[in-house]
Amino acid sequence: MAAEPITGVLFDLDDTLLDHRGAARAALATWTAQLGLIGALEEFEARWLHFETIYYRKYQARELTNAEHRRARIREFLAPRLFADDIEADQAFEGYWKAYVASWRAFDDAVSAIERARRAGLAVGILTNGDATNQGLKVSTTALAPLDLRIFASSDLPAAKPHAAAFHAACDGLGVLPSRCLMVGDSWENDIEGARGAGLSVAFLDRSGMARDDTPTLASLDALDFGRLDLLLGRH
């Protein structure tokens, strides 16, 4: 039986369409300098990413609120500095957040990839883990804004990626069947394994250019040829 044609595509947002890692690095450089912290930016970035990974997962699992996960990250990162209350922790995080927001940029290949998908007649949306308001701002304040994309954020969904319910809800919202939808993302666990488990086709974005097994892998969104998806997905 021939594979069902792809009629929709979901893009991850952070580090797929928007340079989250680059924005975080720039924000850390500004923020740590403002705080007078001494150390190498690479070390700050590694520690920040470590705590972000731990507590963002807890937030996505509904174990912490968004505010609680931010406070936990800031307390861990700035330890042994102590905060008398949550207000001080929130104020400390706000310093980072302002610098992070100022550094938001869409990748150079993001807009053209979405425009090509639409020209190919595909329904296009964003499926992202995170707070709907904040994720929406990342789109509305960058080069992605004029595209008027549907955004499906985990705070508004039954579950976060990699849970199948996140993908199914996004496909329903986009008006496509999971079996006829392509997920494009940079997270192996959240975007690739999660989407496969939910019945979607996948394309793994690895800007380092390293392939994993026989999974369709892109070094850039420029490599997405929506007129030849069967070839990309190994259906030839």
C-alpha positions as CSV (number, residue, x, y, z in Angstrom):
1,M,0.0,0.0,0.0
2,A,1.3,3.4,-0.9
3,A,2.1,5.8,1.9
4,E,-0.5,8.5,2.5
5,P,0.6,11.9,1.1
6,I,1.7,14.6,3.5
7,T,-0.9,17.3,3.8
8,G,0.4,19.2,6.9
9,V,3.7,20.1,8.6
10,L,4.4,21.0,12.2
11,F,7.5,22.9,13.1
12,D,9.1,23.0,16.5
13,L,9.9,26.5,17.6
14,D,12.9,26.8,19.9
15,D,16.2,25.9,18.1
16,T,14.2,25.0,15.0
17,L,12.6,28.2,13.8
18,L,14.0,30.5,16.5
19,D,17.6,30.6,17.8
20,H,16.8,29.9,21.5
21,R,20.3,28.7,22.3
22,G,21.9,31.8,20.7
23,A,19.5,34.1,22.5
24,A,20.2,32.4,25.8
25,R,23.9,32.7,25.3
26,A,23.7,36.4,24.4
27,A,21.4,37.0,27.4
28,L,23.7,35.3,29.8
29,A,26.6,37.4,28.6
30,T,24.7,40.6,29.3
31,W,23.0,39.5,32.5
32,T,26.0,37.9,34.2
33,A,28.0,41.0,33.5
34,Q,25.3,43.2,35.0
35,L,25.4,41.0,38.2
36,G,29.2,41.2,38.3
37,L,29.6,37.4,38.1
38,I,33.1,36.2,37.4
39,G,33.6,33.2,35.0
40,A,33.7,32.0,31.5
41,L,30.6,32.4,29.4
42,E,30.9,28.7,28.3
43,E,30.7,27.7,32.0
44,F,27.7,29.9,32.7
45,E,25.9,28.5,29.6
46,A,26.5,24.9,30.5
47,R,25.2,25.4,34.1
48,W,22.2,27.4,32.8
49,L,21.3,24.7,30.3
50,H,21.7,22.0,32.9
51,F,19.2,23.6,35.3
52,E,16.9,24.6,32.4
53,T,16.7,21.0,31.3
54,I,16.0,19.7,34.8
55,Y,13.3,22.2,35.8
56,Y,11.7,22.8,32.4
57,R,10.9,19.1,32.3
58,K,9.2,19.3,35.6
59,Y,7.2,22.3,34.4
60,Q,6.2,20.4,31.2
61,A,5.2,17.4,33.4
62,R,2.9,19.8,35.4
63,E,5.0,19.1,38.5
64,L,5.9,22.9,38.8
65,T,4.2,26.0,37.6
66,N,6.0,28.2,35.1
67,A,6.9,30.7,37.9
68,E,8.1,27.8,40.2
69,H,10.3,26.4,37.6
70,R,11.9,29.8,36.9
71,R,12.6,30.3,40.6
72,A,14.2,26.9,40.9
73,R,16.5,27.6,38.0
74,I,17.6,31.0,39.3
75,R,18.2,29.7,42.8
76,E,20.3,26.8,41.5
77,F,22.2,29.0,39.1
78,L,23.0,31.7,41.6
79,A,23.7,29.5,44.6
80,P,25.0,30.0,47.2
81,R,23.3,33.4,46.9
82,L,20.1,33.3,49.0
83,F,16.8,34.9,48.2
84,A,14.6,36.1,51.1
85,D,11.4,35.4,49.2
86,D,10.0,34.5,45.8
87,I,9.7,38.2,44.8
88,E,13.5,38.5,44.9
89,A,13.9,35.3,42.9
90,D,11.4,36.6,40.3
91,Q,13.3,39.9,40.1
92,A,16.6,38.1,39.5
93,F,15.1,36.0,36.8
94,E,13.5,39.1,35.2
95,G,17.0,40.5,34.6
96,Y,17.9,37.5,32.5
97,W,14.5,37.4,30.8
98,K,14.7,41.0,29.5
99,A,18.1,40.3,28.0
100,Y,16.8,37.0,26.5
101,V,13.7,38.6,24.9
102,A,16.0,41.3,23.4
103,S,18.0,38.6,21.7
104,W,15.2,36.7,20.0
105,R,15.9,36.0,16.4
106,A,14.4,33.6,13.8
107,F,16.9,31.5,12.0
108,D,17.7,32.7,8.5
109,D,16.2,29.6,6.9
110,A,12.9,29.7,8.9
111,V,10.7,32.0,6.9
112,S,11.6,30.6,3.5
113,A,10.9,27.0,4.7
114,I,7.4,27.9,5.9
115,E,6.7,29.8,2.7
116,R,7.7,26.8,0.6
117,A,5.5,24.5,2.6
118,R,2.5,26.8,2.0
119,R,3.3,27.1,-1.7
120,A,3.2,23.3,-1.8
121,G,-0.3,23.4,-0.4
122,L,0.4,22.1,3.1
123,A,-1.2,23.2,6.3
124,V,1.5,24.7,8.5
125,G,1.7,25.2,12.3
126,I,4.1,25.3,15.2
127,L,4.0,22.7,18.0
128,T,6.1,23.9,20.9
129,N,6.5,23.1,24.6
130,G,6.1,26.1,26.8
131,D,3.8,28.9,27.9
132,A,1.5,29.9,25.1
133,T,1.9,33.7,25.8
134,N,5.7,33.6,25.8
135,Q,5.9,31.3,22.8
136,G,3.5,33.5,20.9
137,L,5.6,36.5,21.6
138,K,8.6,34.7,20.2
139,V,6.7,34.5,16.9
140,S,5.0,37.9,17.0
141,T,8.2,39.9,17.7
142,T,10.5,38.2,15.1
143,A,10.6,37.7,11.4
144,L,8.0,35.0,11.8
145,A,5.2,37.5,12.7
146,P,3.9,38.2,9.1
147,L,3.4,34.5,8.5
148,D,0.3,34.4,10.8
149,L,1.1,30.8,12.0
150,R,-1.1,28.6,14.1
151,I,0.8,28.0,17.4
152,F,0.1,25.0,19.5
153,A,1.8,25.5,22.9
154,S,1.9,22.8,25.6
155,S,0.3,25.1,28.2
156,D,-2.9,25.0,26.1
157,L,-2.6,21.2,25.2
158,P,-3.6,18.1,27.1
159,A,0.1,17.3,27.5
160,A,3.6,18.4,26.4
161,K,5.8,16.8,23.8
162,P,6.8,13.9,23.6
163,H,3.3,12.7,24.8
164,A,1.2,11.6,21.8
165,A,-1.7,13.8,23.0
166,A,0.3,16.9,22.2
167,F,0.8,15.8,18.6
168,H,-2.8,14.6,18.1
169,A,-4.2,17.9,19.5
170,A,-2.0,19.9,17.1
171,C,-3.0,17.8,14.1
172,D,-6.6,18.2,15.0
173,G,-6.2,21.9,15.3
174,L,-4.4,22.0,12.0
175,G,-7.1,19.8,10.3
176,V,-4.8,17.0,9.3
177,L,-4.5,13.3,10.2
178,P,-1.3,12.4,12.2
179,S,-0.5,9.8,9.4
180,R,-0.4,12.7,6.9
181,C,1.5,15.2,9.0
182,L,5.3,15.8,9.1
183,M,7.0,16.9,12.3
184,V,10.2,18.9,11.9
185,G,12.3,19.5,15.0
186,D,15.6,19.5,16.7
187,S,14.9,17.5,19.8
188,W,15.4,13.8,19.4
189,E,13.2,12.9,22.4
190,N,10.5,15.4,22.1
191,D,10.1,16.0,18.3
192,I,11.3,12.8,16.7
193,E,10.6,9.9,19.1
194,G,7.4,11.7,20.3
195,A,6.1,12.3,16.8
196,R,6.9,8.8,15.6
197,G,5.0,7.3,18.6
198,A,2.0,9.5,17.7
199,G,2.0,8.3,14.1
200,L,3.5,11.3,12.3
201,S,6.4,11.3,9.8
202,V,9.5,13.0,11.0
203,A,12.5,15.1,9.8
204,F,15.2,15.6,12.4
205,L,16.9,19.1,12.2
206,D,20.5,18.7,13.3
207,R,22.4,21.9,12.4
208,S,25.7,20.1,13.2
209,G,25.0,17.8,10.3
210,M,25.2,14.5,12.1
211,A,22.7,11.8,11.1
212,R,21.0,9.4,13.4
213,D,20.3,5.8,12.1
214,D,18.1,6.0,9.0
215,T,16.0,9.0,10.2
216,P,15.6,11.8,7.6
217,T,18.1,14.4,8.9
218,L,18.5,18.0,7.8
219,A,21.5,20.2,8.4
220,S,19.3,23.2,7.5
221,L,15.7,24.0,6.9
222,D,16.8,25.0,3.4
223,A,17.1,21.3,2.7
224,L,13.4,20.8,3.0
225,D,12.0,20.2,-0.4
226,F,8.2,19.9,0.0
227,G,7.8,18.9,-3.6
228,R,9.9,15.8,-3.0
229,L,8.9,14.7,0.5
230,D,8.6,11.0,-0.5
231,L,12.3,11.1,-1.4
232,L,13.2,12.7,1.9
233,L,11.1,10.3,3.9
234,G,12.4,7.3,2.1
235,R,9.2,6.4,0.3
236,H,10.9,6.0,-3.1
